[in-house]
Amino acid sequence: MKKFLFAAILPFLSFCLLFCSHVSAPPAARADSVTPNVGAYACVLQDDAYFYSAPDERRGVFLLPETYYVKLMEYGAEYCKIEYQTDEAAHRRLIGYAKTSALTFVDYVPVRPYLSYVFDVKYKIENGEITNSSFLTEITVSCAYYGDFSVGSDVYCYVLQGDTFGYIPKPVGLSYEENTEYADYLASLETNAPIDSTAPSEQKPSSSPAQIAILVALCLLVPLLAALILKPPRRPPYETDDPSS
């Protein structure tokens, strides 16, 4: 009889232990489960994320630099209205669009959201008839870099020269420094050490009052069931003449 009761109650005890382990350790929140609000930043983690002049796939202007950020102005299921760059130094602020699926929204303010990169381009005037030194045969122009744009196998840069935006052939060897802020942010979540005061710390798991009450009830019930199973049978109050007893 004891074996039967123990075999019947063992699955119940296993269920209790399994239930306790689930309610005491709720799943951790995902690092990328951030609700985008106007003014929030989004990191570009894809190498094919375009800046569009309109919410239309045919209106791509340039590829947003990977690992850098854009600022949200309007959220949309397919396209977001965004702001890129600021009116500082050699750059000018641009308002456009990006595909929502290409953006990873964050809940912190990046220290260096936009790529600041300026390079010089030399233009030579090829004219064999010009021999007077008063004529300029070479000029150097500074270009503020925004991103690449490919046409077939040719790659161009979308740049700002003075007050004019346009494309120039991408110089050989042009490269920019990677922004590691998002990678550092993910690392801080794993070690529970935010990169700065604006980055949220990981919350400790907590149990609700209902879960605590269930745990207490199970803790009281398990010893009671064990006592019933292991309790020796009561001897009859009288002796019988049955030799098999």
C-alpha positions as CSV (number, residue, x, y, z in Angstrom):
1,M,0.0,0.0,0.0
2,K,2.9,2.4,0.8
3,K,4.5,1.8,-2.5
4,F,1.2,2.5,-4.3
5,L,0.7,5.8,-2.4
6,F,4.3,6.8,-3.0
7,A,4.0,6.1,-6.7
8,A,0.8,8.1,-6.8
9,I,2.1,11.1,-4.9
10,L,5.6,11.3,-6.6
11,P,4.3,13.0,-9.8
12,F,2.6,15.5,-7.6
13,L,5.8,16.3,-5.7
14,S,7.7,16.6,-9.0
15,F,5.1,19.1,-10.2
16,C,5.4,21.1,-7.0
17,L,9.1,21.4,-7.4
18,L,8.9,22.3,-11.0
19,F,6.2,25.0,-10.3
20,C,8.4,26.5,-7.5
21,S,11.4,26.8,-9.8
22,H,9.2,28.6,-12.5
23,V,7.5,31.1,-10.2
24,S,10.7,32.0,-8.3
25,A,12.7,32.9,-11.4
26,P,10.7,35.0,-13.9
27,P,12.1,35.4,-17.3
28,A,14.6,38.3,-17.8
29,A,13.5,41.2,-20.0
30,R,15.0,41.4,-23.4
31,A,17.6,44.1,-24.0
32,D,15.9,45.2,-27.3
33,S,12.3,45.4,-26.0
34,V,12.3,49.2,-25.9
35,T,9.1,51.1,-26.8
36,P,10.2,53.9,-29.3
37,N,9.1,57.4,-28.4
38,V,9.6,60.6,-30.2
39,G,13.1,61.9,-29.5
40,A,14.5,58.4,-28.8
41,Y,17.6,57.2,-30.6
42,A,17.9,54.1,-32.8
43,C,21.2,52.3,-33.6
44,V,21.9,51.2,-37.2
45,L,23.2,47.6,-37.0
46,Q,22.7,46.7,-40.7
47,D,24.9,47.5,-43.6
48,D,21.9,48.1,-45.9
49,A,19.9,50.7,-43.9
50,Y,19.1,53.6,-46.2
51,F,18.3,57.2,-45.5
52,Y,15.3,57.9,-47.7
53,S,14.0,61.3,-48.8
54,A,10.5,60.0,-48.7
55,P,8.8,56.8,-47.3
56,D,9.5,55.0,-50.5
57,E,12.0,52.3,-51.2
58,R,12.9,54.0,-54.5
59,R,14.0,57.2,-52.8
60,G,17.1,56.0,-51.1
61,V,19.8,58.8,-50.7
62,F,22.6,57.1,-48.9
63,L,23.4,54.2,-46.6
64,L,23.4,55.2,-43.0
65,P,26.8,54.5,-41.3
66,E,26.6,51.2,-39.4
67,T,26.9,51.3,-35.6
68,Y,25.8,55.0,-35.5
69,Y,22.4,56.4,-34.6
70,V,19.4,58.3,-35.9
71,K,16.9,60.3,-33.8
72,L,13.2,59.4,-34.1
73,M,10.7,62.1,-35.1
74,E,7.7,60.0,-36.0
75,Y,7.2,56.3,-35.6
76,G,5.6,54.1,-38.3
77,A,5.1,50.4,-38.7
78,E,7.0,50.4,-42.0
79,Y,9.0,53.7,-42.1
80,C,10.1,56.1,-39.4
81,K,10.7,59.8,-39.9
82,I,14.2,60.4,-38.6
83,E,16.8,63.1,-38.0
84,Y,20.4,62.5,-38.9
85,Q,23.3,64.8,-38.0
86,T,23.2,68.3,-36.5
87,D,23.9,71.8,-37.7
88,E,27.4,71.8,-36.2
89,A,30.9,72.1,-37.7
90,A,30.9,71.0,-41.3
91,H,27.7,69.0,-41.2
92,R,24.0,70.0,-41.6
93,R,21.0,68.3,-40.1
94,L,18.9,66.1,-42.5
95,I,15.3,65.1,-42.0
96,G,14.2,61.9,-43.8
97,Y,13.0,58.4,-43.4
98,A,14.4,54.9,-42.6
99,K,12.8,51.5,-42.6
100,T,11.6,50.6,-39.1
101,S,12.9,47.1,-39.4
102,A,16.4,48.4,-40.0
103,L,16.5,50.4,-36.7
104,T,17.3,49.1,-33.2
105,F,15.8,51.5,-30.7
106,V,17.6,52.1,-27.4
107,D,16.5,53.7,-24.1
108,Y,19.7,55.8,-23.5
109,V,21.2,58.9,-25.1
110,P,24.4,58.0,-27.0
111,V,27.4,60.1,-26.4
112,R,28.4,60.2,-30.1
113,P,25.2,59.5,-32.0
114,Y,26.4,60.7,-35.5
115,L,29.5,60.0,-37.5
116,S,31.6,63.1,-37.9
117,Y,34.0,62.6,-40.8
118,V,35.5,65.2,-43.1
119,F,38.0,64.5,-45.8
120,D,39.6,66.5,-48.6
121,V,39.2,66.0,-52.3
122,K,41.7,67.4,-54.9
123,Y,40.5,68.4,-58.4
124,K,43.0,68.9,-61.2
125,I,42.4,71.0,-64.3
126,E,43.9,69.3,-67.3
127,N,44.7,71.9,-69.9
128,G,48.0,71.8,-71.7
129,E,47.5,75.4,-73.1
130,I,47.6,76.9,-69.6
131,T,51.2,77.9,-68.8
132,N,50.7,81.0,-66.8
133,S,51.3,80.4,-63.1
134,S,48.4,82.8,-62.3
135,F,45.9,80.1,-63.3
136,L,44.9,77.5,-60.8
137,T,45.4,74.0,-62.0
138,E,44.5,72.2,-58.8
139,I,42.0,72.9,-56.0
140,T,41.2,71.1,-52.7
141,V,37.7,70.9,-51.4
142,S,36.7,69.6,-47.9
143,C,33.7,67.2,-47.9
144,A,31.6,66.2,-44.9
145,Y,30.8,62.5,-45.3
146,Y,27.2,61.2,-44.9
147,G,27.2,57.7,-46.4
148,D,27.8,55.5,-49.4
149,F,25.6,55.1,-52.4
150,S,26.2,52.4,-55.1
151,V,25.3,52.5,-58.7
152,G,26.1,49.1,-60.3
153,S,29.6,48.3,-59.3
154,D,30.6,52.0,-58.7
155,V,30.5,53.4,-55.2
156,Y,29.9,57.1,-54.5
157,C,29.8,59.1,-51.3
158,Y,27.0,61.5,-50.4
159,V,28.7,64.6,-49.1
160,L,28.3,68.2,-48.2
161,Q,30.6,70.7,-49.9
162,G,30.1,74.1,-48.4
163,D,26.3,74.4,-48.7
164,T,25.8,71.9,-51.5
165,F,24.9,68.2,-51.1
166,G,26.0,65.8,-53.8
167,Y,27.8,62.7,-54.8
168,I,31.5,62.1,-55.5
169,P,33.4,58.9,-56.4
170,K,34.3,57.2,-53.1
171,P,38.1,57.8,-52.4
172,V,40.2,54.7,-52.2
173,G,40.8,53.6,-48.6
174,L,38.1,55.7,-47.1
175,S,37.0,54.2,-43.8
176,Y,35.6,55.5,-40.5
177,E,35.8,54.5,-36.9
178,E,33.2,52.1,-35.5
179,N,31.0,53.3,-32.7
180,T,31.1,50.8,-29.9
181,E,28.4,52.4,-27.6
182,Y,25.7,49.8,-28.4
183,A,28.1,46.9,-27.9
184,D,29.2,48.4,-24.6
185,Y,25.6,48.8,-23.6
186,L,24.8,45.1,-24.2
187,A,27.9,44.1,-22.3
188,S,26.8,46.3,-19.4
189,L,23.4,44.5,-19.3
190,E,25.2,41.1,-19.0
191,T,27.4,42.4,-16.1
192,N,24.7,44.5,-14.5
193,A,26.9,47.6,-14.9
194,P,25.3,50.4,-16.9
195,I,27.7,52.4,-19.1
196,D,26.4,55.7,-17.6
197,S,23.7,57.2,-15.5
198,T,21.3,57.3,-18.4
199,A,21.5,53.5,-19.0
200,P,19.0,51.5,-17.0
201,S,20.3,48.9,-14.6
202,E,19.0,45.4,-14.8
203,Q,16.1,44.9,-12.4
204,K,16.2,42.1,-9.9
205,P,13.5,39.4,-10.2
206,S,10.7,39.7,-7.6
207,S,7.8,37.5,-6.6
208,S,4.2,38.6,-6.2
209,P,2.2,38.0,-3.0
210,A,0.1,35.3,-4.7
211,Q,3.3,33.4,-5.7
212,I,4.6,33.7,-2.1
213,A,1.3,32.3,-0.7
214,I,1.4,29.4,-3.1
215,L,5.0,28.6,-2.2
216,V,4.2,28.6,1.5
217,A,1.2,26.3,1.0
218,L,3.3,23.9,-1.0
219,C,6.0,23.9,1.7
220,L,3.4,23.0,4.3
221,L,1.7,20.4,2.1
222,V,4.8,18.4,1.1
223,P,5.8,17.4,4.7
224,L,2.2,16.4,5.5
225,L,2.0,14.2,2.5
226,A,5.3,12.6,3.3
227,A,4.1,11.9,6.9
228,L,1.0,10.2,5.6
229,I,3.0,8.0,3.3
230,L,5.6,7.0,5.9
231,K,3.2,6.6,8.9
232,P,3.1,3.0,10.1
233,P,-0.3,1.2,10.1
234,R,-2.2,1.1,13.3
235,R,-2.2,-2.3,15.1
236,P,-5.7,-3.7,15.8
237,P,-6.8,-3.1,19.5
238,Y,-7.4,-6.8,19.9
239,E,-5.6,-10.0,19.0
240,T,-7.0,-12.4,16.5
241,D,-6.7,-16.2,16.3
242,D,-5.8,-16.0,12.6
243,P,-2.3,-17.5,12.4
244,S,-1.5,-15.4,9.3
245,S,-1.9,-12.1,11.2
